[in-house]
Amino acid sequence: MTRLQDLSRGEAMSLAALLLFFLVLFALPLGLLAKVGLSDAGLPSLGPLAEALQSGSVRRAAWRSFESAAVSGLGALVLGTVLALALGLTDVRMKGTAIFLLLLPMMIPPQVTAIAWVQAMGPGSPVLGWLGIAPPPGTPHPLYSAFGVMLLLTFQHTPLVILVVLAALRAIPREMSEAARISGAGPLRLLRRVLLPLLAPTLLAGFMLAFVSALGNFGIQAILGIPARYTTLPVLIWRRLSSFGPSVLTDVAVISILLAIVAGLAIILQMALQRRFRAHVTGPPQPPLRIALGRWRPAVEAGLGVYILATLVLPLSALLATALVRTYGLPLTAQTVTFDNFAEILFRQAATARAFVNSSLTAGAAALVLAAVSVLTGMFLARPGRNRAGRPVAALVSGGADMSYAIPGLVISIAFILAFIRPLPVVGLSLYNTLAIIFLAYLTAFLSIALKPVVAAFAQLDPALDDAARVSGAGFGLRLRRILAPVVAPAAASGAILVFLTAYNEVTVSALLWSAGNETIGTAIFNYEDGGYTTLAAAMSCVTVVATVALMAALDRAGRHLPPGVVPWRM
């Protein structure tokens, strides 16, 4: 009996749905992008790519993209690893609160991060003004530079490294650390000879994750890079597409492919190095070792506090102060304070309410759909049972998810414009300039985030569970509904939460897909700042931060009553 004959009706329908999902949302848009960018007179050709590389602006933008991503990735790796080791291996107090605050910048939109830092460090900074250390009026802003772009990209992506390293520390069997301590190894020797070698693949993955995320980060690179004339590939794509013209889609498709090539090469290098440095361990995951810091504990806790104050409290304080004055640059005093900016964006600007509704709908729908797709894909990919007929299809979906995550969001946007700029065949409906195209782009861009924890959960299942259900006569739907899905539900919920929080505040994917009436939170804030309405941008940014913190706090509180692993940042 062939593999296809082994499939039940439910399995066949599920595989057909996954294959259709892959073809429509991955193969079609990315294939059209490659066709437009790598063809000349209708024939496959590398000529357009070679011609683009002859442009000085494209070469400079490509180098700056690589430079900013590499430097900020290294910075995020160092900071994130140090912070994760301090939280994961020592007896510092209030770990839960510290992790929550350290991960919060990852959930704040990058354009909000950029706006907050611009207002915190410039000559008009209300916070530095209170302290009497603000730069003199007319002084060039220190963050409008290559250094400023790299610094903020580092702070933005350090939480990614923290999450990855904390998860790896929990996966290392505690017996290895205890054996080293019994043998007389001190904390530094334990770290250097045992933990860091075991963490080498994780550290490499953390760097590449920060690198790829920085490569496609549009908000920080646009708000800081444009005034500094430090143009990267994402900003160059946005500028070219905004200029219109008969060949604009071809031009941006070629630049998008160049950006995708850089990201793809980084992922290939990561996979090769991880195979070389991989270390196999045995034993179940346990809570990591808690090293008593003794008299050094207050100093370590103070260091954590200073980092949180510098990277979170300072910029957000300046953001709030800017939102409370009538004009940017005014000092915040009893005479200048006003709530008119908040009233304007909350009650007078209809676009604000639409943006929050649109972001909530698209992010929530994407999270739910991707959770379901991840469960199906993970089941066929891991196949806890004997039937492996669906593995090739699941591998296609998983590979597409990894590729789309490695490709920056602006490239995904260009691919979806090419795929859906014309009305759909048969039905004649157009998705372009609608909220639907943003929702579909989210499915492509964020599937990897939802899929990783689910695949890991399926990999830990005993195949006997599925075999026993089969022997008992349970069909595909019953096994999925009553046995497999409930077991991996915490992992699916964790992935869905990360997808929602990521999509809720993003601007990179929707920057080129939004239209009047279909604004998202990220595009609304960027448009205020880009239009010179700095105080309104600050006010909406404050509202967005409050909404994000409230949502994360509610999830954190609910996580006390949920199975372990549902809320990603809870230890």
N, C-alpha and C positions, 0 to 999 in steps of 0.2 A: 504494500500500500504506500502510495507516495505521500509526501508531506502535505500537499494540498488536500488529498483525500482524508487525511487525519483531522482536518479542521471541522469543528462543529459549525452550525449556522451562525451562532453568536460570535465565535472567533473569527470567522470569515468576514462578517459585517464589521467587526471592530478593526480588523486589519485593513479592510477597504477604506474605512473612515480615516485611519492613520495615514494611509498612502495618499488619499485625496488631500488631507491636511498638509502633507509634505509637498505635494506637487503644486498646490495653489499658493501656499504661503512661503515656500522656500525655493523650489526649483524654478517656478515661473518668474518671480521678480528678480532673483539673483541671476538667472539665465538671461533675461532681457538686458540686465545691466552689463553682463559680459558681452552680449551680442552687440550692443550699441557702442560700448567702449573699446572693443577689440575687433572691429570690422572696418573695412574700407571699401566703399562702393559695393556693399553687400557681401563681401568676401572676408573670411577671417584674416586678420592682419594685426601685427604689433606696431604698425605704423603710427596710429593715433597716440599710443603710449609713448613711443620714442619721440614723437613730435612734442608731446606735453613736457617730456623731460628736457627738451631743448630750451624751454621757457625758463628764464631766470627766476621769475616769481614762483613758479611751481617748484623748482629745485630748492629755493630758499624756504618755502613753506614746508616741503617734505623734511628738510634737515631740522627745522625748528620743531616740527611735530615729533620727530625721533628724539631730539635733544631734550625737549621739555618732558616727554614721557619717560625717558630713561633716567634723567636726573631726579625727577619727582618720584619715580618708582623706587629708586634706591633710597631716597629719603623716607618714603613711606615704609619700606622694608625695615630700615634701622629703627625708626620710631615705633612702628607697630610691634616689632619683635620685642623690644625692650619693655614696652608697656604690657604686652601679653605675658611675658615671663614674670614681671612683677606681680601681676594679678593672678596668674595661674599657678605659680610655684611658691609664693610666700604667704605669710600670715597677716598681710595688710587687712585693715578693717574696712567695712562698708564696700565690699567687692561688688555687690549687685548694683549699688548706686553709681560706683565709679565706671563700671562697664556700660551702664545705660548712658551716662554722660559722654563717655568716650566714643560710643557708637552713634550718638545723635548727629554729629556733622555729616555722616554718610547719608542720613535721611533728609537733610536740609538741601534744597535745590542748589546746585553749584552756582547759579546766577545770584541767588540770595547770599551765599557765602562770599562771592566776589563783591557784591554791593556793600555788605556789612563791613568787610575789611577795607574797602575804599573809604568808607565813611569813618572808620576807626583810626586810620593811619594818616589821613591827609591833613592839609593846613586847616581845614574847617572842622576837624574832629572835635566833637563836644567833649569826649572823654579826655583826650590829651589836653584840650583847652582847660578843663577843670584842674588837671594836674600841673598846668603851666608849662608843658613840654611840647605843645603843638608846633609844627614847623611854621616859619613865618609865611604870611600871605604871599602868594606868587611862587612859592617853592614848588618845583616839580614833585608830583606825587611819587613816593618811593615804590609803590606797587605797580605803577605803569611802566613795567620793564620786564625783561625776560626773567629776571630773578623773582619778581612778583608773581608771574604766571606759575613758575616752578614751585614756589613756596606754597601757594594756595592749592595747587594740585596735590602737593605732598600732604597737607592737612586734610584735604577732602578724601583721600584714599587710604590714609593710615588706618581707619576703622576696618577696611577690608582685610588688611594684614592681621589685625588683632583678632578678628573672627576666625580666620584660617588657622592661626597659630594656637589659639585657645582650643579649637576643636582637635588639633593634632596632639596637644598635650594630654587631653582626656583620652585619646586613643592609645597612648603609650602605656603598656603594662607597668604598674607601679613597682613590681618586683625588681625591675631593672635598676630603677633609681635607688631602691632600698639596698640592693646588693652592693652598689657602688658606695653608698654611705657606710655600710657595715665594713667594707674593705678599707675605710679610712679616707675616702675622697671627700674633700670639702666642697662647698657650693660651687666655687669657680671651676674646680677640676671636674666636678660632676657635669657642669654645663658644657665645658669644652670637650670632654672626652666621651660623654654618653649622649646627652640630650641634643646638642647641636648636630652631631653626625646623623642621629635619627630624624631630626627635623629638616635635614638638608633638602629633600624633595618638597616638603611643605613650604620652606622659605623660598625656594625657586618658584613654586606655584603662586605664592603671595606676591612676589615681585612681578611676575608676568601678569597677574590679575590687576595690580596697580598700574602697570605699564599700559596694558590694553585699555583700561578704563580712562587713563589720562590721555591716551591717543585720540579717543573720540569725544572727550569732554568739550562741549561747545560753550557752556555758560561762562566759565572762568576765562577761557581763551578769548572769547569775544569781548567781554566787559573790560578785561585788563589788556588784552593784546591789541585791540583796535586803537585805543589812544596811544599805546606804546609803539605802534607800527611793527608789532611782533606778530606777523600773520602766519598762522599754521594752516594745515590743510583743511580742517573743518571750517575755519573762518573763510578761507579762500573759496570753498564750495558754496558757502552761504552768500558771499559777495557775488560770485559768478551767476548763481541762480537768481539773485535779486536784480541783476542787470538786464535780464530778458535777452532777446535776440534770437535769430533763427537757429543758431547752432548751440544754444545754451545747454540743452539737455545732453548733447554729445560731449561738450566740454566738461560738464560736471560729472558725467559718467566715467570719463577717462580719469579724472582726478580721484573720483571715488574708488576706482579699481586700484589706483596707486596706493591709496590709504589702506584698502583691504589687503593688498600684497604685503605691506609693512606689518600689519597685524597678523596675517597668516604666517609669515616667516617667524615672527616672535613665538607663536604657538608651536610651530614645528620644532624650533630650537628648544623650547621648554620640554616638549615630549622626549626629545633625544637626550637632554641632560637628566631628566627625571629617571629614565631607564638606567642611566649610568650610575646615578647616586642612590638608587632605591635600596632601602634596607628592610629586610623582612623581619618581623617580630611575631612572637606567639604569645598567646594569653589574652584574656578578656580585658576590654577597656575598664579602667578604674579611675577614681578621682586622683588627680596628679598630686605629687608630693608637696607638702606644706613645710617650707623651710622657715624656721623661726629667725626673724631678723634681729631680735634683741634690741639693743640700743640704736640700731640703724632704722628701726621701723618708723619712728616719727619723721626722719629725713626722707625716706621713700614715700611716705604718705604726703608729705609736704610737696615733694616733686610732682606727684600725681595731681595734687591740687593746683599747683602753679601752671601746669600744662593745661588743665581744664579751664582755668581762669584766662589764660592767654589765648587759647584757640577757640573758646566757646563764649565765655562771659564777656570779654572785651569787645569782640565784634558785634555781638547781639546787643550789648548796651549802647554802642554807637548807633546801631540800626534803629533802636527804639528812640534814642534822642533825636535822630534826624526826622523820624516820623512825627515827632511832637512839636516841630517848629514850622513856621509858615514858609520859609525859604531856606534852602540848603546853605549852610555856612553860618547861620545865625546861632549864637550861643543859646543854650537851653536855660532860660530863667523864668521866673514867675510872670514876667511881662511878655515873653515870646512863646510860652507854651500854648498849644492849641490841639484840639482833637478833630479839627476840620479835615485833616488828611484821611483819618479813619472814617469819618462820616462820608467823605467823598467816595471812597472805594467801596464802602459797605452799603450805602443807601442811595447814592446818586449815579454810580457807574454800573449799568446793567451788565457790562462785560465781566465784572468781578464775580457776581453770583453765578453767571453762566460758566465761568472758568472753574469754579469749585464744583459745580454740578457735573460738568463734562469730565473733569479729572476723576471724580468719584465714580462715575458710571463706567468710564473706559477702564480705569485701573481695577475696579471691583470685578467687572465682567471678565477682563483678561485673567485675573487671579483665579477665578472659579473655573474658567475653561481650561487654563493651563494645568490646574490641579488634576482635573479629570484626564487630560491628555497624558500627563506625567504618570498617572497610575497605570493606564493602559500600556504606555510605552515601556515603563519599568517592568511590568509583568512579563511582556513578551521578550524584553531584553535579557532579564535575569532567568526567566522560565524556571520557576521552582518545580515544575512538573517535567514530564519526559518529552512532551511535544515541543519541538523547537522550530516549527514551521514558520512562526511569526518573527523569528529573530532578525532575518535580513531587513524586513520592513522597519522594525523597531530601531535597528542600527542606522538606517537611513535617517530616521527622524532625529535620533540622538546626535548623529554627525552634523545634520543641518542645524541643530540647536547650538552645538559648540561653535560651528562656523559663524552663525549669525551673532553670537555673543562676542566673538573675537572681532567682528566687523563693527566699526563705529556706527552709532545710531544715525548719523547723517547719511551714511551710505545706504542703510536700510530705507531711509526716507526716499532717496533718489530712486532706488529699485522699485518702490511701491508707486512712485509717480509714473515711472515708465510702464508698469504693469497695469495700472488702473486709471490712467489719464483718459482713456477712451471708455465709452459705455460698455458694460458687460454684454457679451454675445447672448443671443436668444431673448433675455429679459429686457435688454436695452437700458438698464439703470446704470448711472454713473456714480462711482464711489468717490471720485475726486472732489475735493472741497466739501467733504462730509465728515462727520465724526466717525463713521464706520471705517474709513481708511486708517485713521489713527489707532482704533481698536485692533484692526488686523495687523498693523505694524507692531503693536505691543506684543501680540502673540508670537511674532517672529523674533523680536528682539530679546524677549525675556523668558523664552521657554527653558533655556539652560538653567536659569536660576531656580525654576520650579522643579526641574527634572533631577538635578544632582542629589538632593536629599532623598528623593523617592527611590532612585536606583540603588543608593547605598542601603536603604532599608530593605529592599527586596533581596539584595545580595546576602543579607544576614538571615533570611528565612530558611528554615529546614524544608527541603523538597518533600519530605514525608507529609507535610500538611496538605499539599495539593494532591499527592498520590492517594492519601486516605479519603479525601473528598471524592476523587474520581471513582475509587473502588466502591464507595457508598452510593454511586449513581448520580452524584451532583453534576449538573451541567455547567457550562462555562459561566453563564450569568449568575447562577446560585453561588458558585465558588468565588467569583469575583465580589459579589455583594455581601456574602456572609462570612467569608474567611480572609481573603487576601486584602481587600480594600480596608476593612477595619484595622488590620494589623499595621498597615503602612499609613493610616490616616494621620497620625501625628507628624510624620515627615512631609506628607502632602500639605497639611495645614501650615507647617513651617515655611515651605516653599511658596505657598500662596501669600502668606503674610509679607515675605520679602518682595515678591512680585508687586503686590499692591503698594507697599511703601516706596518702591523704586519707581514705579510708573506714575504714582500720584503726583510726584514733584518733578518729573523729568522735563527737560526742554530739548534734548538732543534729537530725539526721534520726531517730536511734533513740530520742531522749529520750521520745517519746510512743508508740513502737511496741514497746518491749521488754516482756517479761513474765518471771515467775519461770521460770528455766531457759533463758531466751533473752537473758541479759544480754550486752552488749558491753563492751569495755574502757572506753569513755567513760562509759556509764551506771553501771558498777560504781564507778568513781572518784567520780563525782558523787554517787552514793547514800551512799558512805562519808562524804564531806564534809558533805552535807546532813543526815546523821544524827548529826553531831557526833563521828564517829570520825576526828579529824584526823590522828593518827599513822598509822592504817591507810591513809587516803587518800594520805598522803605516801609510805608504803612502796610502795603499788601504783603510784603515779605514778613513783617511781624505777625500778621494774621496767619500766614502760612506756617510759620514756625510754631505758633501756639497750637494750631490744629494738628500739626505733626506730633508735637510733644504730648498733647492730650490723647491722641490715638495710640502712641507707643505706651503711654502710661496705663491706658485702659487695657491694652493687650498684656502688659507686664502684670497688672493686677489679676487679670483673668488667668494668666499662666500659672498662678499658685494653685488653681483648681483643675488644671488641665494636665494630661500626661506629659512626662518629660520630653523635651525636644520640640514641642509645638511652637513655643515662643523662642526664636533663634538665639536671643541674647541672654536668656536666663541660664545661669550655670547649674 
